[in-house]
């Protein structure tokens, strides 16, 4: 019987991370990571267990791990626990990130040291830590590492300048890792436009409407659109070093 592949998804108890778990659930064993909201994570686990699997196995298909993605040791332990539980790692979706809502065009709001430091940790360093911790396991399976960036890293925009700049750095990090970790590991990123998740709904309605009007397709991407693209990258054997903008054409 073929071994069922294993996917680790960070920040996956809600929003895009949870949707990625749903689309990978039929074909992968999945490790769900959450930071603090245990109830929400447990509810997702129940939902995932109701999704039919393409493979017959009596083994548990899902595993839940609490981890603080701003801590290097916590990231390392997350990978360690994944390997102890499932014995292999085929796909890592590095979905953690952070920002603070500001007025992008007001430079006075863009010089907060704490914002810069926290954005750099959560939008750049955590992805590097995770890739480094997972590299040996991914090389064994010729697996793939996918990170969630943002259209703010492609076109100056979004919730803050520190966010936009560190998202651009995240995209370049993934291209760099694609070079360094080749030929065994494929590394790519996706860059969603505004998503109307719990976070996206914090934007004022006027800003949400402006974002829709700024797209060529006159619609915002959905978490379903983004998760489906992650699934494509997880299954593709030939894509590496790419950043895929899922933004209705707003960055064109």
C-alpha positions as a LaTeX table, in Angstrom:
\begin{tabular}{lrrr}
\hline
Residue & $x$ (\AA) & $y$ (\AA) & $z$ (\AA) \\
\hline
Unk1 & 0.00 & 0.00 & 0.00 \\
Unk2 & 1.37 & 3.42 & $-0.95$ \\
Unk3 & 2.38 & 5.67 & 1.92 \\
Unk4 & 0.07 & 8.65 & 2.36 \\
Unk5 & 2.00 & 11.90 & 1.99 \\
Unk6 & 2.23 & 14.40 & 4.83 \\
Unk7 & 1.56 & 18.15 & 4.72 \\
Unk8 & 2.39 & 20.62 & 7.50 \\
Unk9 & 0.43 & 23.89 & 7.39 \\
Unk10 & 1.31 & 26.70 & 9.77 \\
Unk11 & $-1.26$ & 29.18 & 11.09 \\
Unk12 & $-3.95$ & 26.82 & 9.84 \\
Unk13 & $-6.79$ & 26.89 & 12.36 \\
Unk14 & $-8.77$ & 29.52 & 10.40 \\
Unk15 & $-8.88$ & 31.56 & 7.20 \\
Unk16 & $-6.62$ & 30.59 & 4.32 \\
Unk17 & $-4.65$ & 28.05 & 6.34 \\
Unk18 & $-7.81$ & 26.14 & 7.27 \\
Unk19 & $-9.01$ & 26.15 & 3.65 \\
Unk20 & $-5.64$ & 24.78 & 2.50 \\
Unk21 & $-6.08$ & 21.99 & 5.06 \\
Unk22 & $-9.52$ & 21.21 & 3.61 \\
Unk23 & $-8.26$ & 20.91 & 0.02 \\
Unk24 & $-5.27$ & 18.76 & 1.01 \\
Unk25 & $-7.24$ & 16.55 & 3.43 \\
Unk26 & $-8.48$ & 13.97 & 0.89 \\
Unk27 & $-4.97$ & 13.01 & $-0.26$ \\
Unk28 & $-2.61$ & 13.95 & 2.58 \\
Unk29 & $-2.12$ & 13.39 & 6.26 \\
Unk30 & $-2.15$ & 16.95 & 7.61 \\
Unk31 & $-0.56$ & 18.64 & 10.60 \\
Unk32 & $-2.57$ & 21.67 & 11.74 \\
Unk33 & $-0.75$ & 24.40 & 13.65 \\
Unk34 & $-2.36$ & 27.05 & 15.83 \\
Unk35 & $-0.98$ & 29.78 & 18.05 \\
Unk36 & $-3.52$ & 30.27 & 20.84 \\
Unk37 & $-7.13$ & 29.49 & 19.83 \\
Unk38 & $-7.43$ & 25.82 & 20.81 \\
Unk39 & $-11.23$ & 25.65 & 20.44 \\
Unk40 & $-11.12$ & 26.89 & 16.86 \\
Unk41 & $-8.36$ & 24.42 & 16.02 \\
Unk42 & $-10.30$ & 21.53 & 17.57 \\
Unk43 & $-13.39$ & 22.46 & 15.56 \\
Unk44 & $-11.35$ & 22.37 & 12.35 \\
Unk45 & $-9.99$ & 18.94 & 13.30 \\
Unk46 & $-13.55$ & 17.61 & 13.65 \\
Unk47 & $-14.45$ & 19.08 & 10.26 \\
Unk48 & $-11.39$ & 17.54 & 8.58 \\
Unk49 & $-12.16$ & 14.10 & 9.97 \\
Unk50 & $-15.48$ & 14.19 & 8.10 \\
Unk51 & $-13.74$ & 14.70 & 4.73 \\
Unk52 & $-13.44$ & 11.38 & 2.88 \\
Unk53 & $-9.92$ & 10.12 & 2.16 \\
Unk54 & $-8.73$ & 8.73 & $-1.18$ \\
Unk55 & $-6.58$ & 6.18 & 0.70 \\
Unk56 & $-7.70$ & 3.51 & 3.13 \\
Unk57 & $-5.79$ & 3.62 & 6.39 \\
Unk58 & $-6.60$ & 3.00 & 10.02 \\
Unk59 & $-3.90$ & 5.46 & 11.08 \\
Unk60 & $-4.85$ & 9.00 & 12.24 \\
Unk61 & $-4.95$ & 11.40 & 9.29 \\
Unk62 & $-4.65$ & 14.66 & 11.21 \\
Unk63 & $-2.55$ & 15.98 & 14.05 \\
Unk64 & $-2.78$ & 19.27 & 15.93 \\
Unk65 & 0.27 & 21.16 & 17.24 \\
Unk66 & 0.36 & 24.43 & 19.15 \\
Unk67 & 3.42 & 26.48 & 18.18 \\
Unk68 & 4.51 & 30.11 & 18.34 \\
Unk69 & 5.81 & 30.86 & 14.85 \\
Unk70 & 7.72 & 33.91 & 16.13 \\
Unk71 & 10.00 & 31.57 & 18.11 \\
Unk72 & 12.77 & 29.70 & 16.29 \\
Unk73 & 12.82 & 26.87 & 18.83 \\
Unk74 & 9.03 & 26.53 & 18.61 \\
Unk75 & 9.26 & 26.27 & 14.80 \\
Unk76 & 11.94 & 23.60 & 15.12 \\
Unk77 & 9.81 & 21.64 & 17.59 \\
Unk78 & 6.82 & 21.83 & 15.24 \\
Unk79 & 8.79 & 20.06 & 12.51 \\
Unk80 & 10.21 & 17.58 & 15.02 \\
Unk81 & 6.74 & 16.65 & 16.30 \\
Unk82 & 5.43 & 16.30 & 12.73 \\
Unk83 & 8.19 & 13.80 & 11.91 \\
Unk84 & 7.72 & 11.92 & 15.18 \\
Unk85 & 3.98 & 11.61 & 14.50 \\
Unk86 & 3.95 & 10.79 & 10.78 \\
Unk87 & 7.55 & 9.80 & 9.94 \\
Unk88 & 7.87 & 11.90 & 6.80 \\
Unk89 & 7.19 & 15.33 & 5.34 \\
Unk90 & 6.20 & 16.04 & 1.73 \\
Unk91 & 4.63 & 19.50 & 1.73 \\
Unk92 & 5.19 & 22.49 & 4.00 \\
Unk93 & 2.84 & 25.45 & 3.70 \\
Unk94 & 4.38 & 28.36 & 5.60 \\
Unk95 & 1.31 & 30.48 & 6.14 \\
Unk96 & 2.16 & 32.60 & 9.20 \\
Unk97 & 2.43 & 36.38 & 8.91 \\
Unk98 & 1.76 & 39.62 & 10.74 \\
Unk99 & 0.81 & 43.22 & 10.10 \\
Unk100 & $-0.82$ & 46.20 & 11.77 \\
Unk101 & $-3.46$ & 48.31 & 10.09 \\
Unk102 & $-2.17$ & 51.78 & 9.11 \\
Unk103 & $-2.76$ & 54.39 & 6.43 \\
Unk104 & $-0.18$ & 53.30 & 3.85 \\
Unk105 & 0.39 & 56.78 & 2.42 \\
Unk106 & 0.98 & 58.45 & 5.80 \\
Unk107 & 4.73 & 58.15 & 6.43 \\
Unk108 & 4.29 & 59.15 & 10.07 \\
Unk109 & 2.52 & 55.83 & 10.62 \\
Unk110 & 5.30 & 53.85 & 8.89 \\
Unk111 & 8.23 & 54.49 & 11.23 \\
Unk112 & 7.13 & 52.37 & 14.19 \\
Unk113 & 10.19 & 50.27 & 15.16 \\
Unk114 & 8.06 & 47.53 & 16.70 \\
Unk115 & 6.08 & 47.15 & 13.47 \\
Unk116 & 9.28 & 46.73 & 11.45 \\
Unk117 & 10.76 & 44.21 & 13.87 \\
Unk118 & 7.61 & 42.12 & 14.20 \\
Unk119 & 6.92 & 42.17 & 10.45 \\
Unk120 & 10.47 & 41.03 & 9.73 \\
Unk121 & 10.21 & 38.14 & 12.18 \\
Unk122 & 6.78 & 36.96 & 11.04 \\
Unk123 & 7.01 & 37.69 & 7.31 \\
Unk124 & 10.63 & 36.71 & 6.67 \\
Unk125 & 12.54 & 34.98 & 9.46 \\
Unk126 & 9.86 & 32.45 & 10.45 \\
Unk127 & 9.73 & 31.16 & 6.86 \\
Unk128 & 13.52 & 30.77 & 6.82 \\
Unk129 & 13.49 & 28.95 & 10.16 \\
Unk130 & 10.77 & 26.58 & 8.94 \\
Unk131 & 12.48 & 25.85 & 5.63 \\
Unk132 & 15.75 & 25.15 & 7.43 \\
Unk133 & 14.10 & 22.87 & 9.98 \\
Unk134 & 12.22 & 20.93 & 7.27 \\
Unk135 & 14.93 & 20.77 & 4.58 \\
Unk136 & 16.31 & 17.30 & 5.33 \\
Unk137 & 12.87 & 15.69 & 5.54 \\
Unk138 & 11.69 & 17.46 & 2.35 \\
Unk139 & 14.86 & 16.43 & 0.50 \\
Unk140 & 14.13 & 12.78 & 1.34 \\
Unk141 & 10.69 & 12.96 & $-0.26$ \\
Unk142 & 11.64 & 15.47 & $-2.99$ \\
Unk143 & 8.95 & 17.63 & $-1.46$ \\
Unk144 & 7.86 & 21.21 & $-1.73$ \\
Unk145 & 7.87 & 24.36 & 0.41 \\
Unk146 & 5.17 & 26.95 & $-0.25$ \\
Unk147 & 4.82 & 30.27 & 1.57 \\
Unk148 & 1.94 & 32.73 & 1.70 \\
Unk149 & 3.20 & 36.17 & 0.72 \\
Unk150 & 1.01 & 39.06 & $-0.49$ \\
Unk151 & 0.33 & 41.28 & $-3.46$ \\
Unk152 & 1.65 & 44.02 & $-1.12$ \\
Unk153 & 5.08 & 42.49 & $-1.75$ \\
Unk154 & 4.61 & 42.81 & $-5.52$ \\
Unk155 & 3.10 & 46.29 & $-5.73$ \\
Unk156 & 3.52 & 48.89 & $-2.94$ \\
Unk157 & 0.16 & 48.65 & $-1.16$ \\
Unk158 & $-1.59$ & 47.06 & 1.75 \\
Unk159 & $-1.89$ & 47.54 & 5.48 \\
Unk160 & 1.54 & 49.08 & 6.13 \\
Unk161 & 4.93 & 49.82 & 4.58 \\
Unk162 & 6.73 & 47.42 & 6.95 \\
Unk163 & 4.31 & 44.70 & 5.80 \\
Unk164 & 4.79 & 45.47 & 2.09 \\
Unk165 & 8.58 & 45.60 & 2.35 \\
Unk166 & 8.86 & 42.38 & 4.36 \\
Unk167 & 6.45 & 40.59 & 2.03 \\
Unk168 & 8.73 & 41.57 & $-0.88$ \\
Unk169 & 11.61 & 40.13 & 1.14 \\
Unk170 & 9.60 & 36.94 & 1.72 \\
Unk171 & 9.06 & 36.51 & $-2.03$ \\
Unk172 & 12.78 & 36.97 & $-2.67$ \\
Unk173 & 13.58 & 34.54 & 0.15 \\
Unk174 & 11.50 & 31.86 & $-1.58$ \\
Unk175 & 13.29 & 32.47 & $-4.89$ \\
Unk176 & 16.62 & 32.24 & $-3.04$ \\
Unk177 & 15.60 & 29.00 & $-1.34$ \\
Unk178 & 14.51 & 27.60 & $-4.71$ \\
Unk179 & 18.11 & 28.07 & $-5.86$ \\
Unk180 & 19.73 & 26.81 & $-2.64$ \\
Unk181 & 17.51 & 23.75 & $-2.05$ \\
Unk182 & 17.39 & 22.56 & $-5.68$ \\
Unk183 & 17.23 & 19.98 & $-7.14$ \\
Unk184 & 15.46 & 18.03 & $-4.38$ \\
Unk185 & 13.05 & 20.66 & $-3.00$ \\
Unk186 & 10.72 & 23.00 & $-4.88$ \\
Unk187 & 10.07 & 26.42 & $-3.29$ \\
Unk188 & 7.33 & 28.82 & $-4.34$ \\
Unk189 & 5.09 & 31.53 & $-2.93$ \\
Unk190 & 1.56 & 32.74 & $-3.55$ \\
Unk191 & 0.62 & 36.40 & $-3.24$ \\
Unk192 & $-3.07$ & 36.92 & $-2.57$ \\
Unk193 & $-4.70$ & 40.27 & $-2.98$ \\
Unk194 & $-7.11$ & 41.40 & $-0.28$ \\
Unk195 & $-8.94$ & 38.39 & 1.16 \\
Unk196 & $-12.18$ & 38.94 & 3.06 \\
Unk197 & $-11.12$ & 36.74 & 5.96 \\
Unk198 & $-11.58$ & 37.76 & 9.59 \\
Unk199 & $-8.52$ & 39.99 & 9.04 \\
Unk200 & $-9.56$ & 41.41 & 5.64 \\
Unk201 & $-12.94$ & 42.43 & 7.01 \\
Unk202 & $-11.12$ & 44.82 & 9.37 \\
Unk203 & $-10.42$ & 47.09 & 6.39 \\
Unk204 & $-13.02$ & 49.88 & 6.11 \\
Unk205 & $-15.76$ & 49.22 & 3.55 \\
Unk206 & $-14.50$ & 52.08 & 1.35 \\
Unk207 & $-11.07$ & 50.44 & 1.18 \\
Unk208 & $-12.58$ & 47.04 & 0.39 \\
Unk209 & $-14.66$ & 48.55 & $-2.42$ \\
Unk210 & $-11.61$ & 50.39 & $-3.77$ \\
Unk211 & $-9.70$ & 47.09 & $-3.77$ \\
Unk212 & $-12.43$ & 45.43 & $-5.82$ \\
Unk213 & $-12.47$ & 48.32 & $-8.31$ \\
Unk214 & $-8.69$ & 48.15 & $-8.58$ \\
Unk215 & $-8.82$ & 44.57 & $-9.89$ \\
Unk216 & $-9.10$ & 43.82 & $-13.60$ \\
Unk217 & $-11.69$ & 41.09 & $-12.93$ \\
Unk218 & $-13.79$ & 43.31 & $-10.61$ \\
Unk219 & $-13.70$ & 40.64 & $-7.92$ \\
Unk220 & $-11.41$ & 39.83 & $-5.03$ \\
Unk221 & $-9.70$ & 36.48 & $-4.84$ \\
Unk222 & $-11.17$ & 34.10 & $-2.28$ \\
Unk223 & $-9.49$ & 31.78 & 0.20 \\
Unk224 & $-10.80$ & 28.95 & $-1.99$ \\
Unk225 & $-8.97$ & 30.38 & $-5.04$ \\
Unk226 & $-5.74$ & 30.63 & $-3.05$ \\
Unk227 & $-6.01$ & 27.19 & $-1.46$ \\
Unk228 & $-6.64$ & 25.60 & $-4.86$ \\
Unk229 & $-3.46$ & 27.23 & $-6.16$ \\
Unk230 & $-1.49$ & 25.89 & $-3.18$ \\
Unk231 & $-2.77$ & 22.43 & $-4.02$ \\
Unk232 & $-1.51$ & 22.85 & $-7.60$ \\
Unk233 & 1.93 & 23.83 & $-6.29$ \\
Unk234 & 1.89 & 20.93 & $-3.82$ \\
Unk235 & 1.28 & 18.43 & $-6.61$ \\
Unk236 & 3.39 & 19.96 & $-9.40$ \\
Unk237 & 6.82 & 18.45 & $-10.04$ \\
Unk238 & 8.03 & 21.24 & $-12.31$ \\
Unk239 & 7.39 & 24.62 & $-10.67$ \\
Unk240 & 10.03 & 26.24 & $-8.47$ \\
Unk241 & 11.21 & 29.76 & $-7.70$ \\
Unk242 & 7.87 & 31.28 & $-8.66$ \\
Unk243 & 5.59 & 33.80 & $-7.00$ \\
Unk244 & 1.98 & 33.50 & $-8.14$ \\
Unk245 & $-0.19$ & 36.60 & $-7.70$ \\
Unk246 & $-3.81$ & 35.71 & $-6.98$ \\
Unk247 & $-5.26$ & 39.18 & $-7.01$ \\
Unk248 & $-7.81$ & 39.57 & $-9.80$ \\
Unk249 & $-5.13$ & 41.36 & $-11.81$ \\
Unk250 & $-4.68$ & 44.26 & $-9.40$ \\
Unk251 & $-0.88$ & 44.14 & $-9.66$ \\
Unk252 & $-0.81$ & 44.15 & $-13.48$ \\
\hline
\end{tabular}
